[in-house]
Amino acid sequence: MNALRELYQEIILDHYRRPRNFGPLDGATHQAAGHNPLCGDQVKVYLDVSESGEIGRIHFEGAGCAISTASASLMTEAVGGLPVEDARRLFQRFHDLLTHKGEPDGGLGDLEALAGVRDLPVRIKCATLPWHTLKAALDGGAVGAVSTEKA
Ligand code: ZN
């Protein structure tokens, strides 16, 4: 295992053991729930979007495997404070990274720690579940289940 892989492994384990922005969010303006039946991951994403279209706070809660939990935690750190359109673009770039359309040097920061799942199709759904749930929250905000069938 090379040094970069070890670092990535450490980032994932750190976010799994100490998830950031974990728990419900009082005063959330948007929220959605997602479920990945292949693995059993459950996640809820709560957002506080300002009138000017910036994501203020973002929280998540749920129960899932190390990859889905770490991905949700990393996501909250990556999109907190971003304009909604930038968050959507970031999801697209992250998705491209995991589906081999993007390269792991795309300036995605700690999100690149999850690039290792790109060769594990089942795990890709674990990593993208929080992001699909974020997108559902931004698109509708209604509480509902997100399918990962097309992840
Ligand atoms: Zn999972």
Backbone and ligand atoms as CSV (ligand in chain L), in Angstrom:
chain,resi,resn,atom,element,x,y,z
A,1,MET,N,N,0.837,-1.202,0.000
A,1,MET,CA,C,0.000,0.000,0.000
A,1,MET,C,C,0.870,1.251,0.000
A,2,ASN,N,N,0.658,2.124,-0.955
A,2,ASN,CA,C,1.505,3.297,-1.006
A,2,ASN,C,C,1.041,4.380,-0.044
A,3,ALA,N,N,1.852,5.415,0.102
A,3,ALA,CA,C,1.592,6.424,1.127
A,3,ALA,C,C,0.272,7.153,0.886
A,4,LEU,N,N,-0.007,7.433,-0.376
A,4,LEU,CA,C,-1.235,8.166,-0.679
A,4,LEU,C,C,-2.460,7.333,-0.297
A,5,ARG,N,N,-2.401,6.062,-0.637
A,5,ARG,CA,C,-3.522,5.179,-0.285
A,5,ARG,C,C,-3.706,5.104,1.219
A,6,GLU,N,N,-2.596,5.054,1.935
A,6,GLU,CA,C,-2.692,5.008,3.397
A,6,GLU,C,C,-3.325,6.270,3.943
A,7,LEU,N,N,-2.935,7.398,3.371
A,7,LEU,CA,C,-3.507,8.676,3.808
A,7,LEU,C,C,-5.011,8.679,3.543
A,8,TYR,N,N,-5.406,8.217,2.366
A,8,TYR,CA,C,-6.821,8.182,2.014
A,8,TYR,C,C,-7.590,7.287,2.983
A,9,GLN,N,N,-6.997,6.134,3.285
A,9,GLN,CA,C,-7.616,5.202,4.218
A,9,GLN,C,C,-7.827,5.874,5.572
A,10,GLU,N,N,-6.823,6.637,5.986
A,10,GLU,CA,C,-6.909,7.322,7.282
A,10,GLU,C,C,-8.011,8.370,7.288
A,11,ILE,N,N,-8.136,9.113,6.191
A,11,ILE,CA,C,-9.183,10.143,6.104
A,11,ILE,C,C,-10.552,9.482,6.219
A,12,ILE,N,N,-10.749,8.378,5.497
A,12,ILE,CA,C,-12.040,7.685,5.530
A,12,ILE,C,C,-12.355,7.176,6.938
A,13,LEU,N,N,-11.377,6.546,7.566
A,13,LEU,CA,C,-11.615,6.015,8.911
A,13,LEU,C,C,-11.864,7.120,9.917
A,14,ASP,N,N,-11.151,8.223,9.765
A,14,ASP,CA,C,-11.324,9.350,10.681
A,14,ASP,C,C,-12.745,9.906,10.580
A,15,HIS,N,N,-13.235,10.076,9.358
A,15,HIS,CA,C,-14.587,10.620,9.183
A,15,HIS,C,C,-15.655,9.603,9.580
A,16,TYR,N,N,-15.333,8.315,9.463
A,16,TYR,CA,C,-16.280,7.279,9.888
A,16,TYR,C,C,-16.398,7.265,11.412
A,17,ARG,N,N,-15.257,7.388,12.079
A,17,ARG,CA,C,-15.264,7.313,13.547
A,17,ARG,C,C,-15.757,8.601,14.184
A,18,ARG,N,N,-15.436,9.723,13.555
A,18,ARG,CA,C,-15.849,11.020,14.111
A,18,ARG,C,C,-16.541,11.827,13.024
A,19,PRO,N,N,-17.755,11.417,12.648
A,19,PRO,CA,C,-18.432,12.127,11.550
A,19,PRO,C,C,-18.648,13.599,11.884
A,20,ARG,N,N,-18.378,14.455,10.907
A,20,ARG,CA,C,-18.564,15.895,11.098
A,20,ARG,C,C,-20.011,16.280,10.786
A,21,ASN,N,N,-20.491,17.308,11.468
A,21,ASN,CA,C,-21.837,17.827,11.207
A,21,ASN,C,C,-22.900,16.740,11.291
A,22,PHE,N,N,-22.772,15.896,12.302
A,22,PHE,CA,C,-23.682,14.762,12.456
A,22,PHE,C,C,-24.828,15.135,13.386
A,23,GLY,N,N,-26.050,14.811,12.966
A,23,GLY,CA,C,-27.218,15.049,13.806
A,23,GLY,C,C,-28.205,15.944,13.091
A,24,PRO,N,N,-29.429,16.028,13.621
A,24,PRO,CA,C,-30.453,16.859,12.987
A,24,PRO,C,C,-30.054,18.323,13.009
A,25,LEU,N,N,-30.673,19.100,12.145
A,25,LEU,CA,C,-30.364,20.525,12.064
A,25,LEU,C,C,-31.634,21.319,12.343
A,26,ASP,N,N,-31.622,22.072,13.426
A,26,ASP,CA,C,-32.767,22.927,13.742
A,26,ASP,C,C,-32.906,24.005,12.678
A,27,GLY,N,N,-34.131,24.228,12.233
A,27,GLY,CA,C,-34.354,25.292,11.268
A,27,GLY,C,C,-33.908,24.956,9.859
A,28,ALA,N,N,-33.793,23.666,9.547
A,28,ALA,CA,C,-33.394,23.278,8.188
A,28,ALA,C,C,-34.451,23.738,7.186
A,29,THR,N,N,-33.997,24.271,6.061
A,29,THR,CA,C,-34.920,24.693,5.011
A,29,THR,C,C,-35.178,23.565,4.010
A,30,HIS,N,N,-34.243,22.650,3.894
A,30,HIS,CA,C,-34.370,21.533,2.958
A,30,HIS,C,C,-33.909,20.261,3.657
A,31,GLN,N,N,-34.549,19.168,3.310
A,31,GLN,CA,C,-34.058,17.892,3.815
A,31,GLN,C,C,-34.536,16.771,2.919
A,32,ALA,N,N,-33.809,15.668,2.964
A,32,ALA,CA,C,-34.208,14.474,2.218
A,32,ALA,C,C,-33.578,13.268,2.890
A,33,ALA,N,N,-34.167,12.130,2.613
A,33,ALA,CA,C,-33.637,10.881,3.139
A,33,ALA,C,C,-33.267,9.977,1.981
A,34,GLY,N,N,-32.220,9.223,2.159
A,34,GLY,CA,C,-31.795,8.297,1.117
A,34,GLY,C,C,-31.492,6.930,1.686
A,35,HIS,N,N,-31.586,5.947,0.830
A,35,HIS,CA,C,-31.400,4.558,1.245
A,35,HIS,C,C,-30.692,3.813,0.124
A,36,ASN,N,N,-29.691,3.082,0.501
A,36,ASN,CA,C,-28.984,2.249,-0.476
A,36,ASN,C,C,-29.254,0.795,-0.138
A,37,PRO,N,N,-30.246,0.186,-0.812
A,37,PRO,CA,C,-30.656,-1.175,-0.428
A,37,PRO,C,C,-29.567,-2.218,-0.613
A,38,LEU,N,N,-28.633,-1.961,-1.501
A,38,LEU,CA,C,-27.575,-2.946,-1.737
A,38,LEU,C,C,-26.716,-3.164,-0.505
A,39,CYS,N,N,-26.538,-2.090,0.274
A,39,CYS,CA,C,-25.640,-2.177,1.418
A,39,CYS,C,C,-26.392,-1.991,2.726
A,40,GLY,N,N,-27.569,-1.363,2.636
A,40,GLY,CA,C,-28.328,-1.071,3.852
A,40,GLY,C,C,-28.065,0.308,4.420
A,41,ASP,N,N,-27.315,1.125,3.709
A,41,ASP,CA,C,-27.008,2.478,4.189
A,41,ASP,C,C,-28.261,3.345,4.214
A,42,GLN,N,N,-28.413,4.094,5.286
A,42,GLN,CA,C,-29.504,5.066,5.412
A,42,GLN,C,C,-28.870,6.401,5.743
A,43,VAL,N,N,-29.358,7.447,5.082
A,43,VAL,CA,C,-28.825,8.765,5.409
A,43,VAL,C,C,-29.922,9.809,5.269
A,44,LYS,N,N,-29.883,10.782,6.167
A,44,LYS,CA,C,-30.757,11.950,6.050
A,44,LYS,C,C,-29.844,13.163,5.961
A,45,VAL,N,N,-30.190,14.066,5.047
A,45,VAL,CA,C,-29.393,15.277,4.873
A,45,VAL,C,C,-30.279,16.483,5.178
A,46,TYR,N,N,-29.765,17.376,5.986
A,46,TYR,CA,C,-30.482,18.598,6.365
A,46,TYR,C,C,-29.660,19.802,5.914
A,47,LEU,N,N,-30.351,20.767,5.319
A,47,LEU,CA,C,-29.660,21.951,4.811
A,47,LEU,C,C,-30.341,23.215,5.287
A,48,ASP,N,N,-29.535,24.228,5.415
A,48,ASP,CA,C,-30.051,25.555,5.688
A,48,ASP,C,C,-29.568,26.432,4.529
A,49,VAL,N,N,-30.466,26.681,3.563
A,49,VAL,CA,C,-30.097,27.445,2.372
A,49,VAL,C,C,-30.596,28.882,2.522
A,50,SER,N,N,-29.699,29.832,2.317
A,50,SER,CA,C,-30.068,31.235,2.494
A,50,SER,C,C,-30.882,31.738,1.312
A,51,GLU,N,N,-31.498,32.891,1.474
A,51,GLU,CA,C,-32.294,33.437,0.376
A,51,GLU,C,C,-31.438,33.778,-0.832
A,52,SER,N,N,-30.167,34.039,-0.606
A,52,SER,CA,C,-29.283,34.339,-1.726
A,52,SER,C,C,-28.752,33.067,-2.391
A,53,GLY,N,N,-29.199,31.892,-1.910
A,53,GLY,CA,C,-28.840,30.648,-2.577
A,53,GLY,C,C,-27.530,30.024,-2.133
A,54,GLU,N,N,-27.141,30.339,-0.892
A,54,GLU,CA,C,-25.936,29.689,-0.364
A,54,GLU,C,C,-26.318,28.666,0.694
A,55,ILE,N,N,-25.568,27.557,0.659
A,55,ILE,CA,C,-25.775,26.551,1.688
A,55,ILE,C,C,-25.057,27.041,2.940
A,56,GLY,N,N,-25.836,27.327,3.955
A,56,GLY,CA,C,-25.212,27.771,5.201
A,56,GLY,C,C,-24.701,26.565,5.951
A,57,ARG,N,N,-25.589,25.961,6.685
A,57,ARG,CA,C,-25.196,24.778,7.431
A,57,ARG,C,C,-25.727,23.543,6.728
A,58,ILE,N,N,-25.018,22.451,6.893
A,58,ILE,CA,C,-25.493,21.167,6.367
A,58,ILE,C,C,-25.141,20.089,7.378
A,59,HIS,N,N,-26.142,19.300,7.724
A,59,HIS,CA,C,-25.943,18.202,8.668
A,59,HIS,C,C,-26.440,16.911,8.041
A,60,PHE,N,N,-25.981,15.809,8.607
A,60,PHE,CA,C,-26.531,14.531,8.175
A,60,PHE,C,C,-26.654,13.622,9.381
A,61,GLU,N,N,-27.499,12.630,9.246
A,61,GLU,CA,C,-27.551,11.573,10.243
A,61,GLU,C,C,-27.944,10.300,9.537
A,62,GLY,N,N,-27.762,9.194,10.220
A,62,GLY,CA,C,-28.114,7.928,9.622
A,62,GLY,C,C,-27.175,6.845,10.080
A,63,ALA,N,N,-27.365,5.696,9.493
A,63,ALA,CA,C,-26.534,4.561,9.827
A,63,ALA,C,C,-26.094,3.913,8.525
A,64,GLY,N,N,-24.823,3.722,8.398
A,64,GLY,CA,C,-24.341,3.122,7.160
A,64,GLY,C,C,-22.948,2.565,7.351
A,65,CYS,N,N,-22.418,2.073,6.265
A,65,CYS,CA,C,-21.079,1.505,6.301
A,65,CYS,C,C,-20.048,2.635,6.381
A,66,ALA,N,N,-18.802,2.261,6.519
A,66,ALA,CA,C,-17.728,3.254,6.658
A,66,ALA,C,C,-17.681,4.186,5.457
A,67,ILE,N,N,-17.884,3.633,4.254
A,67,ILE,CA,C,-17.778,4.462,3.049
A,67,ILE,C,C,-18.898,5.493,2.982
A,68,SER,N,N,-20.132,5.064,3.253
A,68,SER,CA,C,-21.240,6.014,3.145
A,68,SER,C,C,-21.164,7.069,4.244
A,69,THR,N,N,-20.796,6.656,5.441
A,69,THR,CA,C,-20.701,7.615,6.545
A,69,THR,C,C,-19.564,8.604,6.297
A,70,ALA,N,N,-18.418,8.101,5.881
A,70,ALA,CA,C,-17.285,8.991,5.604
A,70,ALA,C,C,-17.611,9.925,4.444
A,71,SER,N,N,-18.303,9.399,3.438
A,71,SER,CA,C,-18.644,10.223,2.287
A,71,SER,C,C,-19.596,11.343,2.698
A,72,ALA,N,N,-20.584,11.020,3.545
A,72,ALA,CA,C,-21.527,12.046,4.010
A,72,ALA,C,C,-20.799,13.113,4.818
A,73,SER,N,N,-19.906,12.676,5.685
A,73,SER,CA,C,-19.170,13.617,6.523
A,73,SER,C,C,-18.275,14.532,5.677
A,74,LEU,N,N,-17.576,13.924,4.735
A,74,LEU,CA,C,-16.716,14.706,3.826
A,74,LEU,C,C,-17.551,15.671,2.990
A,75,MET,N,N,-18.728,15.214,2.584
A,75,MET,CA,C,-19.613,16.062,1.784
A,75,MET,C,C,-20.031,17.300,2.566
A,76,THR,N,N,-20.382,17.129,3.834
A,76,THR,CA,C,-20.827,18.297,4.602
A,76,THR,C,C,-19.701,19.321,4.715
A,77,GLU,N,N,-18.473,18.827,4.837
A,77,GLU,CA,C,-17.351,19.762,4.917
A,77,GLU,C,C,-17.105,20.443,3.574
A,78,ALA,N,N,-17.359,19.702,2.492
A,78,ALA,CA,C,-17.045,20.244,1.162
A,78,ALA,C,C,-18.079,21.272,0.699
A,79,VAL,N,N,-19.345,21.065,1.026
A,79,VAL,CA,C,-20.371,21.945,0.447
A,79,VAL,C,C,-20.873,23.033,1.399
A,80,GLY,N,N,-20.559,22.912,2.693
A,80,GLY,CA,C,-20.980,23.951,3.632
A,80,GLY,C,C,-20.417,25.302,3.196
A,81,GLY,N,N,-21.290,26.297,3.058
A,81,GLY,CA,C,-20.824,27.625,2.662
A,81,GLY,C,C,-20.812,27.872,1.163
A,82,LEU,N,N,-21.081,26.836,0.375
A,82,LEU,CA,C,-21.045,27.006,-1.093
A,82,LEU,C,C,-22.398,27.477,-1.628
A,83,PRO,N,N,-22.365,28.262,-2.697
A,83,PRO,CA,C,-23.607,28.502,-3.439
A,83,PRO,C,C,-24.155,27.161,-3.943
A,84,VAL,N,N,-25.467,27.054,-4.008
A,84,VAL,CA,C,-26.099,25.797,-4.404
A,84,VAL,C,C,-25.563,25.299,-5.747
A,85,GLU,N,N,-25.383,26.218,-6.702
A,85,GLU,CA,C,-24.925,25.779,-8.027
A,85,GLU,C,C,-23.518,25.179,-7.959
A,86,ASP,N,N,-22.676,25.729,-7.093
A,86,ASP,CA,C,-21.333,25.161,-6.933
A,86,ASP,C,C,-21.395,23.776,-6.304
A,87,ALA,N,N,-22.321,23.600,-5.373
A,87,ALA,CA,C,-22.476,22.285,-4.738
A,87,ALA,C,C,-22.925,21.256,-5.771
A,88,ARG,N,N,-23.822,21.664,-6.658
A,88,ARG,CA,C,-24.267,20.739,-7.716
A,88,ARG,C,C,-23.106,20.372,-8.647
A,89,ARG,N,N,-22.295,21.380,-8.971
A,89,ARG,CA,C,-21.145,21.113,-9.838
A,89,ARG,C,C,-20.155,20.176,-9.163
A,90,LEU,N,N,-19.979,20.391,-7.858
A,90,LEU,CA,C,-19.059,19.541,-7.109
A,90,LEU,C,C,-19.532,18.086,-7.131
A,91,PHE,N,N,-20.834,17.881,-6.980
A,91,PHE,CA,C,-21.387,16.522,-7.049
A,91,PHE,C,C,-21.069,15.914,-8.412
A,92,GLN,N,N,-21.250,16.710,-9.468
A,92,GLN,CA,C,-20.977,16.197,-10.808
A,92,GLN,C,C,-19.512,15.772,-10.938
A,93,ARG,N,N,-18.631,16.599,-10.420
A,93,ARG,CA,C,-17.194,16.272,-10.524
A,93,ARG,C,C,-16.847,15.053,-9.677
A,94,PHE,N,N,-17.454,14.968,-8.492
A,94,PHE,CA,C,-17.224,13.821,-7.617
A,94,PHE,C,C,-17.746,12.550,-8.291
A,95,HIS,N,N,-18.926,12.663,-8.890
A,95,HIS,CA,C,-19.524,11.529,-9.586
A,95,HIS,C,C,-18.624,11.105,-10.754
A,96,ASP,N,N,-18.114,12.074,-11.483
A,96,ASP,CA,C,-17.211,11.765,-12.597
A,96,ASP,C,C,-15.967,11.032,-12.108
A,97,LEU,N,N,-15.464,11.488,-10.979
A,97,LEU,CA,C,-14.273,10.851,-10.404
A,97,LEU,C,C,-14.546,9.375,-10.117
A,98,LEU,N,N,-15.711,9.096,-9.542
A,98,LEU,CA,C,-16.033,7.724,-9.128
A,98,LEU,C,C,-16.448,6.845,-10.298
A,99,THR,N,N,-16.772,7.462,-11.433
A,99,THR,CA,C,-17.180,6.664,-12.582
A,99,THR,C,C,-16.131,6.745,-13.692
A,100,HIS,N,N,-14.919,7.075,-13.291
A,100,HIS,CA,C,-13.771,7.063,-14.216
A,100,HIS,C,C,-13.823,8.113,-15.304
A,101,LYS,N,N,-14.713,9.100,-15.150
A,101,LYS,CA,C,-14.708,10.152,-16.150
A,101,LYS,C,C,-13.778,11.270,-15.725
A,102,GLY,N,N,-13.476,11.315,-14.468
A,102,GLY,CA,C,-12.559,12.337,-13.966
A,102,GLY,C,C,-11.331,11.676,-13.382
A,103,GLU,N,N,-10.269,12.430,-13.238
A,103,GLU,CA,C,-9.038,11.878,-12.700
A,103,GLU,C,C,-8.870,12.332,-11.249
A,104,PRO,N,N,-8.185,11.520,-10.447
A,104,PRO,CA,C,-8.025,11.839,-9.032
A,104,PRO,C,C,-7.068,13.004,-8.756
A,105,ASP,N,N,-6.933,13.905,-9.688
A,105,ASP,CA,C,-6.094,15.063,-9.384
A,105,ASP,C,C,-6.911,16.323,-9.693
A,106,GLY,N,N,-8.211,16.167,-9.557
A,106,GLY,CA,C,-9.113,17.225,-9.985
A,106,GLY,C,C,-9.345,18.324,-8.981
A,107,GLY,N,N,-8.493,18.426,-7.975
A,107,GLY,CA,C,-8.661,19.501,-7.024
A,107,GLY,C,C,-9.877,19.320,-6.135
A,108,LEU,N,N,-10.228,18.084,-5.852
A,108,LEU,CA,C,-11.394,17.821,-5.015
A,108,LEU,C,C,-11.032,17.671,-3.540
A,109,GLY,N,N,-9.787,17.873,-3.229
A,109,GLY,CA,C,-9.378,17.844,-1.823
A,109,GLY,C,C,-9.597,16.482,-1.188
A,110,ASP,N,N,-10.083,16.510,0.064
A,110,ASP,CA,C,-10.256,15.264,0.802
A,110,ASP,C,C,-11.272,14.328,0.158
A,111,LEU,N,N,-12.152,14.870,-0.691
A,111,LEU,CA,C,-13.122,13.997,-1.370
A,111,LEU,C,C,-12.409,12.937,-2.192
A,112,GLU,N,N,-11.201,13.251,-2.609
A,112,GLU,CA,C,-10.456,12.292,-3.436
A,112,GLU,C,C,-10.069,11.043,-2.650
A,113,ALA,N,N,-10.201,11.122,-1.319
A,113,ALA,CA,C,-9.922,9.935,-0.504
A,113,ALA,C,C,-10.842,8.790,-0.909
A,114,LEU,N,N,-11.995,9.135,-1.491
A,114,LEU,CA,C,-12.974,8.114,-1.858
A,114,LEU,C,C,-12.758,7.579,-3.273
A,115,ALA,N,N,-11.756,8.097,-3.961
A,115,ALA,CA,C,-11.516,7.671,-5.344
A,115,ALA,C,C,-11.246,6.177,-5.434
A,116,GLY,N,N,-10.758,5.589,-4.357
A,116,GLY,CA,C,-10.437,4.162,-4.359
A,116,GLY,C,C,-11.637,3.261,-4.611
A,117,VAL,N,N,-12.856,3.779,-4.386
A,117,VAL,CA,C,-14.034,2.929,-4.584
A,117,VAL,C,C,-14.417,2.818,-6.058
A,118,ARG,N,N,-13.734,3.582,-6.910
A,118,ARG,CA,C,-14.134,3.587,-8.321
A,118,ARG,C,C,-14.020,2.210,-8.972
A,119,ASP,N,N,-13.215,1.348,-8.384
A,119,ASP,CA,C,-13.089,0.000,-8.935
A,119,ASP,C,C,-13.941,-1.030,-8.185
A,120,LEU,N,N,-14.805,-0.539,-7.309
A,120,LEU,CA,C,-15.678,-1.418,-6.534
A,120,LEU,C,C,-17.129,-0.959,-6.739
A,121,PRO,N,N,-17.755,-1.423,-7.833
A,121,PRO,CA,C,-19.072,-0.893,-8.231
A,121,PRO,C,C,-20.100,-0.827,-7.098
A,122,VAL,N,N,-20.128,-1.836,-6.223
A,122,VAL,CA,C,-21.120,-1.828,-5.150
A,122,VAL,C,C,-20.855,-0.665,-4.200
A,123,ARG,N,N,-19.590,-0.380,-3.993
A,123,ARG,CA,C,-19.207,0.677,-3.056
A,123,ARG,C,C,-19.456,2.074,-3.627
A,124,ILE,N,N,-19.501,2.190,-4.931
A,124,ILE,CA,C,-19.752,3.504,-5.535
A,124,ILE,C,C,-21.097,4.026,-5.056
A,125,LYS,N,N,-22.076,3.121,-4.938
A,125,LYS,CA,C,-23.392,3.547,-4.471
A,125,LYS,C,C,-23.346,4.004,-3.022
A,126,CYS,N,N,-22.491,3.399,-2.226
A,126,CYS,CA,C,-22.324,3.839,-0.835
A,126,CYS,C,C,-21.777,5.268,-0.817
A,127,ALA,N,N,-20.802,5.533,-1.672
A,127,ALA,CA,C,-20.138,6.839,-1.675
A,127,ALA,C,C,-21.015,7.932,-2.267
A,128,THR,N,N,-21.886,7.560,-3.226
A,128,THR,CA,C,-22.699,8.596,-3.872
A,128,THR,C,C,-24.046,8.806,-3.183
A,129,LEU,N,N,-24.456,7.877,-2.310
A,129,LEU,CA,C,-25.759,8.010,-1.640
A,129,LEU,C,C,-25.955,9.377,-0.963
A,130,PRO,N,N,-24.998,9.829,-0.143
A,130,PRO,CA,C,-25.222,11.139,0.512
A,130,PRO,C,C,-25.384,12.272,-0.500
A,131,TRP,N,N,-24.685,12.165,-1.606
A,131,TRP,CA,C,-24.748,13.226,-2.627
A,131,TRP,C,C,-26.072,13.200,-3.376
A,132,HIS,N,N,-26.560,11.983,-3.690
A,132,HIS,CA,C,-27.882,11.895,-4.312
A,132,HIS,C,C,-28.939,12.448,-3.358
A,133,THR,N,N,-28.739,12.202,-2.073
A,133,THR,CA,C,-29.699,12.686,-1.077
A,133,THR,C,C,-29.626,14.204,-0.965
A,134,LEU,N,N,-28.421,14.740,-1.029
A,134,LEU,CA,C,-28.256,16.199,-1.053
A,134,LEU,C,C,-28.983,16.797,-2.250
A,135,LYS,N,N,-28.803,16.173,-3.405
A,135,LYS,CA,C,-29.431,16.674,-4.619
A,135,LYS,C,C,-30.952,16.627,-4.476
A,136,ALA,N,N,-31.472,15.538,-3.913
A,136,ALA,CA,C,-32.919,15.417,-3.702
A,136,ALA,C,C,-33.407,16.522,-2.775
A,137,ALA,N,N,-32.618,16.821,-1.755
A,137,ALA,CA,C,-33.006,17.872,-0.811
A,137,ALA,C,C,-33.040,19.222,-1.530
A,138,LEU,N,N,-32.046,19.469,-2.380
A,138,LEU,CA,C,-31.997,20.741,-3.105
A,138,LEU,C,C,-33.110,20.817,-4.149
A,139,ASP,N,N,-33.400,19.694,-4.782
A,139,ASP,CA,C,-34.399,19.693,-5.856
A,139,ASP,C,C,-35.812,19.844,-5.334
A,140,GLY,N,N,-36.081,19.176,-4.216
A,140,GLY,CA,C,-37.463,19.194,-3.765
A,140,GLY,C,C,-37.607,19.575,-2.313
A,141,GLY,N,N,-36.696,19.071,-1.531
A,141,GLY,CA,C,-36.736,19.362,-0.121
A,141,GLY,C,C,-37.711,18.478,0.640
A,142,ALA,N,N,-38.563,17.794,-0.109
A,142,ALA,CA,C,-39.527,16.943,0.581
A,142,ALA,C,C,-38.827,15.717,1.142
A,143,VAL,N,N,-39.313,15.260,2.242
A,143,VAL,CA,C,-38.742,14.060,2.829
A,143,VAL,C,C,-39.198,12.872,1.989
A,144,GLY,N,N,-38.260,12.124,1.530
A,144,GLY,CA,C,-38.632,10.963,0.719
A,144,GLY,C,C,-37.426,10.095,0.482
A,145,ALA,N,N,-37.656,8.962,-0.072
A,145,ALA,CA,C,-36.563,8.030,-0.295
A,145,ALA,C,C,-35.885,8.314,-1.636
A,146,VAL,N,N,-34.587,8.199,-1.630
A,146,VAL,CA,C,-33.822,8.353,-2.849
A,146,VAL,C,C,-33.363,6.967,-3.264
A,147,SER,N,N,-33.520,6.667,-4.521
A,147,SER,CA,C,-33.037,5.383,-4.999
A,147,SER,C,C,-31.614,5.536,-5.510
A,148,THR,N,N,-30.784,4.577,-5.243
A,148,THR,CA,C,-29.426,4.612,-5.781
A,148,THR,C,C,-29.322,3.733,-7.022
A,149,GLU,N,N,-30.456,3.312,-7.538
A,149,GLU,CA,C,-30.414,2.372,-8.662
A,149,GLU,C,C,-29.592,2.877,-9.841
A,150,LYS,N,N,-29.582,4.181,-10.027
A,150,LYS,CA,C,-28.841,4.706,-11.174
A,150,LYS,C,C,-27.546,5.384,-10.762
A,151,ALA,N,N,-27.112,5.110,-9.527
A,151,ALA,CA,C,-25.873,5.740,-9.047
A,151,ALA,C,C,-24.740,5.314,-9.940
L,1,ZN,ZN,ZN,-22.496,1.072,2.188
